[in-house]
Amino acid sequence: IRPERAPISGSQGLLNSLKGALAAAGQPMSHAQVRAELASIGLAGVLKRIAPAVRRADHAQRLAEPTLIVPVDQAEELFGSDGQDEAQQFLAYIDALRTHLLPTESPAAGGRRLRVLFVLTIRSDSLPKLQAQAALQAMSPVLFSLPAMPMSEFKAVIEGPAKRHSETVKPLVIAPQLTEQLVVDAQGADALPLLALTLEWLYRELTSTQGTRVGYDEYQRLGGVRGVIGMAVERAFERPGSEPAIPAQRQEQERLLQQTFPYIATVDPDTGDWKRRVALREAMRKKLPQSDALVARLIEQRLLLADSRRMADGVEPVEVVEVAHEALLRQWDTLERWLRELAAALSASESIRRSANDWHRSNPRDEALLVHTAHRLRSAEALMSDERLEVRFEPVDREYLAACRQRDQRELQQRE
């Protein structure tokens, strides 16, 4: 499972995961049927349909109960402002599962113990949010810390794939002096993704029909890691009249990029960390038609990634766009500068979205959740009218601020 904006109904959500497992267990179902099963017998019931098939296939340990493993990649997405309805439902399914993991089960459950292992990968800065979830804490979590790769391993990371490529495809030689320099340049938490981006760029630029030789001099001419990112950006802006066409003036190009970047970057209001954001490409096309050509060029240079994903059950897949590596937010000079300038505003916009989602989910809508008032409300309304950030807000966010304003006006009239 990859939560993204829809941990249940998304293209990599719970429903698709269960559908695939049920099909492999000889019980094919449609999305609608899996959803109905979840509503009727819960996650435990669905998993119990899968377990017997696993048990039959496990001839070596026929007497052992199988352990069903549910991997959740990038679990920090469960706590983003988007998709909170499904995130909370996903956690509720896990919480309800607890009673079925006990050794003593009711006869209706078949007398068998259900063994389930959830494997969640999460960034360390989001770990406190995970630890605060009662549903997960009650399931005896075991923390496995994955520390940064030691620099002593970097040489193998650089040269190992090159050796494999030489053996199976065509010669790929990385000069020993370049390896040493890359190890020196690859510093900090962003080291591996930046190393990957740099090597990919060098490979693309220096590959011929005979093979590839990546040398130290070529790397230095490009200006190292930051130089490679800058070169990729420059390449995206080259020949503006060629398809897909972009504005010819550099000032207009940068303005277009600045209008695009709030779609793909954000700031966590809890930690202040810069994070990439999954953007709906069709929404970008509607609000900023000129951006599509620039996005296509940035995708071609591997600075952005595009993918087609099903964001909800029963709907057609949609195209999404995101930054290729979160490290780019800290190493791409232009984005880094804009993030510094707009960090407070982006963080505040995320807070508005979270508050709006909390209010929208309450039934009936609870006035106690209208937490923006007075000066904070005026600041939020100003953000909503900022043309650089207006793409960040959904209709529900505007509804929420309108409700806050109506509440403030009503209270003012009562005081008068």
C-alpha positions in Angstrom: 0.0 0.0 0.0 1.1 3.6 -0.8 -1.3 5.9 0.9 -0.8 9.1 -1.3 -4.1 11.0 -1.1 -6.4 7.9 -1.0 -5.0 5.0 1.3 -8.2 2.9 0.7 -9.5 3.7 -2.8 -6.3 4.9 -4.5 -4.4 2.9 -7.2 -2.1 1.6 -4.5 -4.6 1.6 -1.7 -6.1 -1.1 0.6 -8.9 -2.1 -1.8 -6.5 -2.8 -4.7 -4.1 -4.6 -2.4 -6.9 -6.9 -1.0 -8.3 -7.4 -4.5 -5.0 -8.7 -5.7 -4.5 -11.0 -2.7 -8.0 -12.4 -3.0 -7.5 -13.1 -6.7 -4.2 -14.9 -5.9 -6.2 -16.9 -3.2 -8.7 -18.1 -5.9 -11.4 -15.7 -4.7 -11.6 -12.9 -7.4 -13.8 -10.0 -6.5 -14.5 -6.5 -7.9 -13.6 -3.3 -6.1 -17.3 -2.9 -5.1 -17.4 -6.5 -3.7 -14.2 -6.0 -1.7 -15.6 -2.7 -0.3 -18.8 -4.4 0.6 -16.9 -7.2 2.4 -14.9 -4.7 4.3 -18.1 -3.0 5.5 -19.7 -6.3 6.4 -17.0 -8.5 8.0 -14.2 -5.9 8.4 -10.5 -6.2 7.5 -10.1 -9.3 9.7 -12.9 -11.2 7.8 -11.3 -10.4 4.5 -7.9 -11.4 5.7 -9.3 -14.7 6.9 -10.5 -15.4 3.4 -6.9 -15.1 2.2 -5.2 -17.0 5.0 -6.5 -20.6 4.1 -5.1 -20.3 0.5 -1.7 -19.2 2.0 -1.8 -22.1 4.4 -2.6 -24.7 1.6 0.3 -23.4 -0.4 2.7 -23.6 2.5 3.5 -27.3 2.3 6.7 -27.1 4.2 5.0 -25.6 7.3 1.5 -27.0 6.9 0.8 -26.9 10.6 1.9 -23.3 11.1 -0.5 -20.4 10.9 0.6 -18.1 8.0 1.6 -14.6 8.7 0.0 -12.1 6.4 2.3 -9.2 5.7 0.8 -5.7 4.9 3.5 -3.3 3.7 2.7 0.4 3.9 5.2 2.5 2.0 5.7 6.2 2.8 3.3 6.0 5.8 3.8 9.7 6.5 1.2 10.3 3.8 -1.4 9.0 6.2 -1.0 12.2 8.1 -1.1 14.7 5.3 -3.9 17.2 5.0 -5.2 15.5 1.8 -7.2 12.2 2.1 -7.8 12.4 5.9 -11.2 10.8 5.6 -9.7 7.6 4.1 -6.6 7.8 6.4 -8.8 7.7 9.5 -10.9 4.9 8.1 -7.7 2.9 7.3 -6.5 3.3 10.9 -9.9 2.4 12.1 -9.8 -0.9 10.1 -6.4 -1.7 11.8 -7.9 -0.8 15.3 -10.8 -3.1 14.7 -8.4 -5.9 13.7 -6.9 -6.1 17.2 -9.6 -8.2 18.8 -9.0 -10.9 16.1 -5.3 -11.2 16.8 -5.9 -12.7 20.3 -5.3 -16.5 20.8 -8.8 -17.0 22.0 -11.2 -16.4 19.2 -14.9 -17.1 19.0 -16.1 -20.3 17.3 -17.6 -18.1 14.5 -14.0 -17.1 13.6 -13.1 -20.8 13.0 -11.0 -21.1 16.1 -7.9 -20.0 14.3 -5.6 -17.3 15.3 -5.1 -14.5 12.7 -1.4 -13.4 12.4 -0.8 -10.1 10.6 2.3 -8.1 10.4 2.1 -4.5 9.2 5.4 -3.1 7.9 5.3 0.7 7.7 8.1 2.7 6.3 8.1 6.3 7.5 10.4 9.3 7.6 12.0 9.9 11.0 10.5 13.4 11.2 7.0 11.9 10.9 7.5 9.2 13.5 5.9 11.1 16.4 2.6 11.3 14.5 2.7 7.5 14.0 3.5 7.0 17.7 0.5 9.1 18.7 -1.9 6.7 16.9 -3.6 4.6 19.6 -4.7 2.0 17.1 -1.1 1.3 16.1 0.4 1.5 19.6 -2.0 -1.2 20.9 -0.6 -3.7 18.3 2.9 -3.9 20.0 4.9 -1.9 17.5 8.6 -2.8 17.0 10.8 0.1 15.8 13.4 -0.7 13.2 15.7 2.2 12.7 17.3 2.4 9.2 20.3 4.6 9.7 22.0 6.5 6.8 24.2 4.4 4.7 27.9 4.7 5.8 30.1 6.5 3.3 32.3 3.4 3.2 29.5 1.7 1.1 29.2 4.5 -1.4 31.9 3.2 -3.6 30.0 -0.1 -4.1 26.8 1.9 -4.8 28.5 3.7 -7.6 30.6 1.0 -9.2 28.4 -2.1 -8.5 25.6 -1.3 -10.9 28.1 -0.1 -13.5 29.8 -3.5 -13.3 26.5 -5.3 -13.7 25.6 -3.2 -16.7 28.9 -3.9 -18.3 28.4 -7.6 -17.9 24.8 -7.7 -19.2 24.3 -4.8 -21.6 27.3 -2.8 -22.8 30.5 -1.4 -21.3 29.9 1.3 -18.6 33.1 2.6 -17.1 33.3 5.1 -14.2 36.7 6.6 -13.7 38.2 5.8 -10.2 39.0 9.5 -9.7 35.3 10.3 -10.3 34.2 7.7 -7.8 36.4 9.3 -5.2 35.1 12.8 -5.9 31.4 11.6 -5.9 31.9 10.1 -2.4 33.3 13.4 -1.2 30.5 15.4 -2.8 27.7 13.1 -1.6 27.2 14.5 1.9 24.2 14.8 4.2 20.7 13.2 4.3 20.2 13.9 0.5 23.4 12.1 -0.5 21.8 9.0 -2.2 19.0 10.6 -4.2 21.4 13.3 -5.4 24.0 10.7 -6.3 21.4 8.8 -8.3 20.3 11.9 -10.1 23.9 12.9 -10.9 24.9 9.4 -12.2 21.7 9.2 -14.3 22.4 12.5 -15.9 26.1 11.6 -16.6 25.0 8.3 -18.0 22.4 9.9 -20.4 24.8 12.6 -21.5 27.9 10.4 -22.1 26.4 7.2 -23.5 27.3 6.3 -27.1 26.6 3.2 -29.3 29.8 1.6 -28.1 29.1 2.1 -24.4 29.6 4.7 -21.7 32.7 6.2 -20.0 32.0 8.7 -17.3 35.1 10.6 -16.4 36.2 13.1 -13.7 36.8 16.0 -16.2 33.3 15.8 -17.6 31.8 15.9 -14.0 33.9 18.9 -13.1 32.9 20.7 -16.2 29.3 20.3 -15.3 29.9 21.8 -11.8 29.4 18.8 -9.6 26.0 17.8 -8.1 24.4 21.3 -8.1 25.8 21.9 -11.5 24.1 18.8 -12.8 20.7 20.1 -11.5 21.3 23.5 -12.9 22.3 21.9 -16.3 19.0 19.9 -16.3 17.0 23.1 -15.6 18.9 24.9 -18.4 18.2 22.0 -20.8 14.5 22.2 -20.0 14.5 25.9 -20.9 16.5 25.5 -24.2 14.8 26.2 -27.6 11.6 27.6 -26.2 9.9 27.6 -29.6 10.3 23.8 -30.0 7.4 21.6 -28.9 6.3 21.7 -26.2 6.6 25.5 -26.6 7.2 27.7 -23.6 7.7 31.5 -23.3 10.9 32.8 -25.0 11.8 35.4 -22.3 13.7 34.0 -19.4 11.7 36.2 -17.0 8.5 34.7 -18.3 9.9 31.2 -18.0 10.8 31.8 -14.3 7.4 33.3 -13.6 5.8 30.2 -15.0 8.0 28.0 -12.9 7.2 30.0 -9.8 3.5 29.6 -10.5 3.9 25.9 -10.9 6.0 25.1 -7.9 3.3 25.5 -5.2 1.6 22.5 -6.8 4.7 20.3 -6.2 6.2 21.6 -2.9 4.9 22.3 0.6 6.0 22.9 4.1 4.9 20.7 7.1 3.4 23.0 9.6 4.4 20.8 12.5 8.1 20.4 11.7 8.8 23.1 9.2 10.3 20.5 6.8 10.1 21.0 3.1 8.3 18.2 1.3 7.2 17.2 -2.2 3.5 17.2 -3.0 1.6 15.0 -5.4 -0.2 17.3 -7.9 -3.1 16.4 -10.2 -1.9 17.3 -13.6 -5.4 18.1 -15.0 -6.0 20.6 -12.1 -2.7 22.3 -13.1 -3.8 22.4 -16.8 -7.1 24.0 -15.8 -5.7 26.7 -13.5 -2.4 27.3 -15.3 -2.7 26.1 -18.9 0.8 27.4 -19.9 2.4 25.3 -17.2 1.8 22.0 -19.0 4.6 22.5 -21.5 7.1 23.4 -18.8 6.0 20.4 -16.7 6.6 18.2 -19.8 10.1 19.6 -20.2 11.0 19.1 -16.6 9.7 15.5 -16.7 11.9 14.9 -19.7 14.9 16.1 -17.7 14.0 13.8 -14.8 13.4 16.7 -12.4 9.7 15.8 -12.2 8.0 12.5 -12.4 4.6 11.8 -14.0 2.4 8.7 -13.3 -1.1 7.6 -13.9 -3.0 6.5 -10.7 -6.5 5.7 -9.6 -7.2 8.3 -6.9 -10.6 6.8 -5.9 -12.5 3.6 -6.3 -14.7 3.4 -9.4 -13.0 6.4 -11.2 -10.6 6.4 -14.1 -6.9 6.8 -13.4 -5.6 10.3 -13.4 -2.2 11.7 -14.2 -0.2 13.0 -11.3 3.1 14.9 -11.1 5.7 15.2 -8.3 9.3 16.1 -7.7 11.6 13.3 -8.7 13.5 13.5 -5.4 12.7 15.5 -2.3 16.4 16.3 -2.2 15.8 18.6 -5.2 13.8 20.9 -2.9 17.0 21.6 -1.0 19.5 21.5 -3.9 17.6 23.1 -6.8 18.7 26.7 -6.1 15.5 28.4 -7.5 13.1 26.2 -5.6 15.2 26.4 -2.4 15.0 30.3 -2.6 11.2 30.3 -3.2 10.7 27.8 -0.4 12.6 30.0 2.0 10.6 33.1 1.0 7.2 31.3 1.2 7.9 28.8 4.0 5.6 30.6 6.5 2.8 31.1 3.9 3.0 27.4 2.7 3.0 26.2 6.3 -0.1 28.4 7.1 -1.9 27.1 4.0 -1.3 23.5 5.2 -2.8 24.5 8.6 -5.9 25.9 6.8 -6.3 22.7 4.8 -6.1 20.5 7.9 -8.5 22.7 9.9 -10.9 22.7 6.9 -10.8 18.9 6.6 -11.4 18.5 10.4 -14.4 20.8 10.2 -15.7 19.2 7.0 -15.6 15.7 8.5 -17.5 16.6 11.6 -21.2 15.7 11.4 -23.0 18.0 11.9 -20.3 20.6 11.2 -19.0 21.7 14.6 -18.5 25.4 15.2 -15.9 24.5 17.8 -13.7 23.4 14.9 -13.7 26.9 13.3 -10.4 27.7 14.8 -9.4 30.7 12.6 -10.6 33.9 14.1 -9.6 37.6 14.3 -6.1 38.3 13.1 -5.4 34.6 12.2 -8.6 34.6 10.1 -7.6 37.8 8.3 -4.1 36.3 7.5 -5.8 33.2 6.2 -8.1 35.2 3.9 -5.1 37.1 2.6 -3.3 33.8 1.8 -6.4 32.7 -0.1 -6.2 35.7 -2.3 -2.5 35.4 -2.9 -2.2 34.4 -6.6 1.0 32.5 -5.9 -0.9 30.2 -3.5 -4.5 30.1 -4.7 -3.8 26.8 -6.5 -3.3 25.2 -3.1 -6.8 25.6 -1.9 -9.9 23.5 -2.6 -13.6 24.7 -2.4 -13.9 23.1 1.1 -11.1 25.4 2.3 -13.0 28.5 1.1 -16.2 27.1 2.7 -14.4 26.7 5.9 -13.0 30.3 6.0 -16.4 31.7 5.0 -17.9 29.8 7.9 -15.2 31.3 10.2 -16.0 34.8 8.9 -19.8 34.3 9.4 -19.1 33.1 13.0 -16.9 36.1 13.8 -19.5 38.5 12.3 -22.3 36.9 14.3 -20.3 37.1 17.5 -19.5 40.8 16.8 -23.2 41.6 16.3 -24.1 39.8 19.5 -21.5 41.8 21.4 -22.7 45.1 19.9 
